[in-house]
Structures are given as C-alpha cells and as structure tokens.
Amino acid sequence: KAQAIVIECMAVQPRLQYVTEKLMVRSTVGIITNARHDHLDVMGPTVYDVAEALSTTVPQNGIFFTAEHDPFCLAIFQKRCRERKTRMVEVKDEGVSDEDMKGFSYLEHRENVAVALAVCSHLGVDKMKALSGMYKTRPDPGVLRISRVQRDGKEIIFTNGILL
C-alpha cells in the first residue's frame, strides 16, 4: 500500500540506464541533480556525454526535476523531455538556507537538498517534514564528513575525503 517508491538508478552503462527506465521502472517523476565528471570511463569522455547518458532515465509523460545549471547539459535534458512529453522543472538552490543545511551530520550538496525539497513539495510533503526526514536518514558509508577534536588547546580536523 505504498504511496510512493523512491529508486536510484545505479546503472552506469548508458544502455543499462535506458533499459532500467524504459523496461523496468517506468517512473512518473525523474530526478537528476546534475551531470558531473563521474564515470567518464563508461559514460564519457565529456560531461555532456554523461548528461546524454543520464537523460535516458527521463520518464515518459511525467515530470523531471534537475538542479543542473550548465546550459549545454540543460539543453540535453530539455530535448529528452520534449521527446518523452515530460515536463521539466529547473530547480534553483536559493530556497535552501544555511540553517536548513545545518541539520545534516555530513557535508551535503545544497542543490541535492533543493531538488529533494522540490520533489517533496510536488508530492505534497511539507518542507519541515521533508527536512526532518532527510536529517534522520542514514547516509551512504562513504559520505564526506568533517570531524573536529580539541587536544592540548589545539583543534584537529579530520575528513574522510579522497583526493583524485
């Protein structure tokens, strides 16, 4: 009796992204925060190739949310939305305050929060209730955290980040 199911497409190969959306999931709401320089070895060689690959997950006759701001990537998403008769919503992160971001126990991208809040609003979920749920959610194990320790009058800062 679920009212909604949230699924993340973990496929990185473009043809598998298409198969996942078109044949398995058939979503009504699609979300791509942005096209990043991730998985260039499979989706690349450029970020625009990544945007093209990710765009294969845009739903048919649905609604699509993105916080992407690169005009070339946006054009790729807009084209796919037109082809699939899907309404595209460009989300800006201005509505997410510094106070909103303080509730996370790890470093989160403001644009991710903005997209999540826009989708929640679309689905009738109040902003404070949505944020409360986000704050309580257990993040991925590899999420970037900054820890501070006071020792002998000095502050020691630890991060679990990886530099490439």
C-alpha positions as CSV (number, residue, x, y, z in Angstrom):
1,K,0.0,0.0,0.0
2,A,2.9,2.3,-0.7
3,Q,2.0,5.8,-1.9
4,A,5.4,6.3,-3.5
5,I,8.6,4.4,-4.1
6,V,12.0,6.0,-4.5
7,I,14.5,4.2,-6.6
8,E,18.0,5.2,-7.5
9,C,19.3,4.0,-10.9
10,M,22.7,2.6,-10.1
11,A,23.4,1.6,-13.7
12,V,26.4,3.4,-15.1
13,Q,26.4,2.0,-18.6
14,P,24.1,4.1,-20.8
15,R,22.3,1.2,-22.4
16,L,21.5,-0.2,-18.9
17,Q,20.2,3.2,-17.7
18,Y,17.8,3.2,-20.7
19,V,16.7,-0.4,-20.0
20,T,16.2,0.2,-16.3
21,E,13.9,3.2,-17.0
22,K,12.1,2.0,-20.2
23,L,11.6,-1.6,-19.3
24,M,11.7,-2.0,-15.6
25,V,11.0,1.2,-13.6
26,R,8.8,3.4,-15.8
27,S,8.9,6.3,-13.4
28,T,6.5,9.1,-13.2
29,V,8.9,11.5,-11.5
30,G,12.5,11.7,-12.6
31,I,15.4,13.4,-10.9
32,I,18.9,14.2,-12.0
33,T,20.7,16.7,-9.7
34,N,23.3,17.4,-12.3
35,A,25.8,15.8,-14.7
36,R,29.2,15.5,-13.1
37,H,32.5,14.2,-14.1
38,D,31.6,10.8,-12.7
39,H,32.1,7.5,-14.6
40,L,33.7,9.2,-17.6
41,D,35.3,5.8,-18.4
42,V,31.9,4.4,-19.1
43,M,29.7,7.4,-20.0
44,G,32.4,9.8,-21.2
45,P,34.6,11.2,-22.5
46,T,32.9,14.5,-21.6
47,V,30.4,15.7,-19.0
48,Y,28.0,16.3,-21.9
49,D,28.2,12.6,-22.8
50,V,27.3,11.9,-19.1
51,A,24.3,14.2,-19.4
52,E,23.2,12.4,-22.6
53,A,23.6,9.0,-20.8
54,L,21.7,10.2,-17.7
55,S,18.9,11.7,-19.8
56,T,17.9,8.2,-20.8
57,T,16.3,7.9,-17.4
58,V,13.8,10.8,-18.0
59,P,10.3,9.4,-17.6
60,Q,7.7,9.2,-20.4
61,N,4.7,11.5,-19.9
62,G,5.9,12.5,-16.4
63,I,7.7,15.3,-14.6
64,F,11.5,15.7,-14.4
65,F,13.4,17.7,-11.8
66,T,17.0,18.9,-12.1
67,A,19.3,21.4,-10.4
68,E,21.7,21.3,-13.4
69,H,22.8,24.8,-14.4
70,D,25.2,24.1,-17.3
71,P,23.3,25.4,-20.4
72,F,24.5,22.5,-22.6
73,C,23.5,19.8,-20.2
74,L,20.2,21.6,-19.7
75,A,19.6,21.6,-23.4
76,I,20.2,17.8,-23.5
77,F,17.7,17.3,-20.7
78,Q,15.2,19.6,-22.3
79,K,15.5,17.8,-25.6
80,R,14.9,14.4,-23.9
81,C,11.9,15.8,-22.0
82,R,10.3,17.1,-25.3
83,E,10.8,13.7,-26.9
84,R,9.2,11.9,-24.0
85,K,6.4,14.5,-23.4
86,T,7.7,15.2,-19.9
87,R,7.6,18.5,-18.1
88,M,11.0,19.7,-16.9
89,V,11.4,21.7,-13.7
90,E,14.7,23.5,-13.2
91,V,15.4,23.8,-9.5
92,K,17.5,26.6,-8.0
93,D,19.1,26.2,-4.6
94,E,18.3,29.7,-3.3
95,G,15.4,28.4,-1.3
96,V,17.7,26.3,0.8
97,S,19.1,28.3,3.7
98,D,22.3,27.9,5.7
99,E,20.0,27.0,8.6
100,D,18.4,24.2,6.5
101,M,21.9,22.8,5.8
102,K,22.9,22.8,9.4
103,G,20.7,19.8,10.1
104,F,22.9,17.4,8.2
105,S,25.6,15.4,10.1
106,Y,27.7,15.3,7.0
107,L,28.5,17.6,4.0
108,E,25.6,17.6,1.6
109,H,25.2,19.5,-1.6
110,R,22.7,22.3,-1.4
111,E,21.5,21.5,-4.9
112,N,20.6,17.9,-3.8
113,V,18.6,19.3,-0.9
114,A,16.9,21.8,-3.2
115,V,15.8,19.1,-5.7
116,A,14.6,16.8,-3.0
117,L,12.6,19.6,-1.5
118,A,11.1,20.5,-4.9
119,V,10.0,16.9,-5.4
120,C,8.6,16.6,-1.9
121,S,6.6,19.8,-2.5
122,H,5.3,18.5,-5.8
123,L,4.1,15.4,-3.9
124,G,2.5,17.4,-1.1
125,V,5.1,16.9,1.6
126,D,5.7,19.9,3.8
127,K,9.3,21.4,3.8
128,M,9.9,21.0,7.5
129,K,8.7,17.4,7.5
130,A,10.8,16.7,4.4
131,L,13.9,18.2,6.0
132,S,13.3,16.3,9.2
133,G,13.3,13.1,7.3
134,M,16.4,14.0,5.4
135,Y,18.2,14.8,8.7
136,K,17.3,11.4,10.1
137,T,18.2,9.4,7.1
138,R,21.4,7.3,7.4
139,P,23.8,8.5,4.7
140,D,26.0,6.3,2.5
141,P,29.0,5.0,4.3
142,G,31.4,7.0,2.2
143,V,29.7,10.4,2.7
144,L,32.1,13.3,3.3
145,R,32.3,14.1,7.0
146,I,34.4,16.6,8.8
147,S,35.3,15.8,12.5
148,R,36.8,18.2,14.9
149,V,38.7,17.3,18.1
150,Q,40.2,19.6,20.7
151,R,43.6,18.3,22.0
152,D,46.1,20.2,24.1
153,G,44.5,23.6,23.2
154,K,44.5,22.9,19.5
155,E,41.8,21.9,17.1
156,I,42.5,18.8,15.0
157,I,40.3,18.4,11.9
158,F,39.7,15.0,10.2
159,T,38.0,14.3,6.9
160,N,37.3,11.1,5.1
161,G,37.5,12.7,1.7
162,I,39.5,11.2,-1.1
163,L,41.5,13.4,-3.5
164,L,41.9,12.2,-7.1
